[in-house]
Amino acid sequence: MSEAFRVELRTVDGGPTALGWAGPFSLVADRPASAGGGHGFNGGQLLYLAVAGCISNDLFREAATRGIALTRVAITVDGDFPGRGEASTPIAVDIGLEGDADREALDDLLEEVWQIAEIPRSIREGTAVELRSRRVERAAATGWATEGAG
């Protein structure tokens, strides 16, 4: 499997705060208070943020290929998780777009991105998510337990 889009997330010092990274890029992901953390994003918010971030990135990428300079992108993503362990309700996206092209060119850009943006498309098309491996160990005093410990 390609590692081109591999991301990793690891907790810091045994607490709920985690560092996530993809290649040279990193993110601090503190858990919400309800999950034992401080004031961080929950998983649903991170999912919806991924939808918004993907659309924004693709708008700027595709605008550049068309010679359009975008001056403003505003994206709002709404959804909910009605109960513990339940999937998201339908995800609603509002997009505001301004740039140096006429309204028709901007609308065409938005329509193309709506069709090709990878994260929303993956969700719409039901991309499978599978547990590839599992590592469950008793904690050792110095971090991950070694084979045979514990």
C-alpha positions as CSV (number, residue, x, y, z in Angstrom):
1,M,0.0,0.0,0.0
2,S,1.2,3.5,-0.8
3,E,2.5,5.6,2.0
4,A,1.9,8.8,0.0
5,F,-1.0,9.8,2.3
6,R,0.0,8.0,5.5
7,V,-0.8,9.9,8.7
8,E,0.2,8.9,12.2
9,L,-1.2,9.9,15.6
10,R,0.5,9.2,18.9
11,T,-0.3,10.3,22.4
12,V,2.2,12.3,24.3
13,D,3.4,11.2,27.8
14,G,0.5,8.8,28.4
15,G,-2.1,11.5,28.3
16,P,-5.0,12.4,26.0
17,T,-3.0,15.0,24.0
18,A,-1.6,13.5,20.7
19,L,0.6,14.6,17.9
20,G,-0.4,13.8,14.4
21,W,1.8,14.0,11.4
22,A,1.9,13.4,7.6
23,G,5.4,13.7,6.3
24,P,6.8,17.1,7.3
25,F,3.4,18.4,8.6
26,S,2.2,18.1,12.2
27,L,-0.9,18.8,14.2
28,V,-1.5,18.8,18.0
29,A,-4.8,17.0,18.7
30,D,-5.9,17.4,22.3
31,R,-9.0,15.4,23.2
32,P,-12.2,17.2,24.3
33,A,-12.8,17.3,28.1
34,S,-15.5,14.5,27.7
35,A,-12.7,12.2,26.5
36,G,-10.3,13.1,29.2
37,G,-8.5,16.0,27.5
38,G,-8.5,19.7,27.5
39,H,-10.2,21.7,24.9
40,G,-9.5,19.9,21.7
41,F,-11.3,18.7,18.6
42,N,-13.4,15.5,18.8
43,G,-13.3,13.0,16.0
44,G,-16.4,14.3,14.3
45,Q,-15.0,17.8,14.2
46,L,-11.8,16.5,12.7
47,L,-13.8,14.6,10.0
48,Y,-15.7,17.7,9.1
49,L,-12.6,19.8,9.2
50,A,-11.0,17.3,6.7
51,V,-13.9,17.8,4.4
52,A,-13.6,21.6,4.5
53,G,-9.8,21.5,4.3
54,C,-9.9,19.2,1.2
55,I,-12.4,21.4,-0.6
56,S,-10.4,24.5,0.2
57,N,-7.1,23.0,-0.9
58,D,-8.6,21.7,-4.2
59,L,-10.3,25.0,-4.9
60,F,-6.9,26.8,-4.7
61,R,-5.1,24.0,-6.7
62,E,-7.7,23.9,-9.5
63,A,-8.0,27.7,-9.6
64,A,-4.3,28.0,-10.2
65,T,-4.5,25.6,-13.2
66,R,-7.2,27.9,-14.7
67,G,-5.3,31.1,-14.0
68,I,-7.8,32.3,-11.4
69,A,-6.6,34.0,-8.2
70,L,-9.0,33.3,-5.3
71,T,-9.3,36.1,-2.8
72,R,-11.7,34.4,-0.3
73,V,-12.9,30.9,0.4
74,A,-15.3,30.3,3.3
75,I,-16.5,26.7,4.0
76,T,-19.0,25.6,6.7
77,V,-19.5,21.9,7.3
78,D,-22.4,20.7,9.5
79,G,-23.3,17.2,10.7
80,D,-23.9,15.3,13.9
81,F,-23.3,12.0,15.5
82,P,-26.7,11.1,17.1
83,G,-25.4,8.5,19.5
84,R,-22.4,6.7,20.7
85,G,-21.0,4.4,18.0
86,E,-23.4,5.7,15.3
87,A,-22.2,7.1,11.9
88,S,-22.6,10.7,11.0
89,T,-25.8,12.2,9.9
90,P,-25.7,13.5,6.3
91,I,-22.9,16.1,6.0
92,A,-24.0,19.5,4.7
93,V,-21.5,21.9,3.1
94,D,-21.8,25.6,2.4
95,I,-19.1,27.2,0.2
96,G,-18.4,30.9,-0.4
97,L,-16.0,31.7,-3.1
98,E,-14.5,35.0,-4.4
99,G,-11.8,35.5,-7.0
100,D,-10.7,37.5,-10.0
101,A,-12.8,35.6,-12.6
102,D,-16.4,36.1,-13.6
103,R,-19.2,34.4,-11.7
104,E,-19.6,31.7,-14.4
105,A,-15.9,30.7,-14.2
106,L,-16.0,30.6,-10.4
107,D,-19.2,28.6,-10.5
108,D,-17.6,26.1,-13.0
109,L,-14.5,25.9,-10.7
110,L,-16.7,25.2,-7.7
111,E,-18.7,22.5,-9.5
112,E,-15.5,20.7,-10.7
113,V,-14.0,20.7,-7.2
114,W,-17.3,19.5,-5.7
115,Q,-17.0,16.5,-8.0
116,I,-13.3,15.7,-7.5
117,A,-12.5,16.7,-3.9
118,E,-11.1,13.4,-2.6
119,I,-12.4,13.5,1.0
120,P,-16.0,14.3,0.3
121,R,-15.9,11.9,-2.7
122,S,-14.5,9.1,-0.5
123,I,-17.3,9.6,2.0
124,R,-20.0,9.8,-0.7
125,E,-18.7,6.7,-2.4
126,G,-18.4,4.7,0.8
127,T,-14.7,4.1,1.0
128,A,-14.1,1.1,3.2
129,V,-12.1,1.5,6.4
130,E,-10.5,-1.6,7.7
131,L,-8.5,-2.5,10.8
132,R,-5.2,-3.7,9.2
133,S,-3.3,-4.7,12.4
134,R,-3.8,-4.6,16.1
135,R,-1.3,-4.1,18.9
136,V,-2.6,-4.4,22.4
137,E,-0.1,-4.5,25.3
138,R,0.1,-3.8,29.0
139,A,1.9,-0.5,29.6
140,A,5.5,-0.7,30.7
141,A,7.0,1.9,33.0
142,T,9.1,3.2,30.0
143,G,6.6,3.2,27.2
144,W,5.6,0.4,24.8
145,A,6.1,-3.0,26.4
146,T,8.7,-5.2,24.8
147,E,7.9,-8.7,23.6
148,G,7.3,-11.1,26.5
149,A,7.0,-8.3,29.1
150,G,4.1,-7.8,31.4
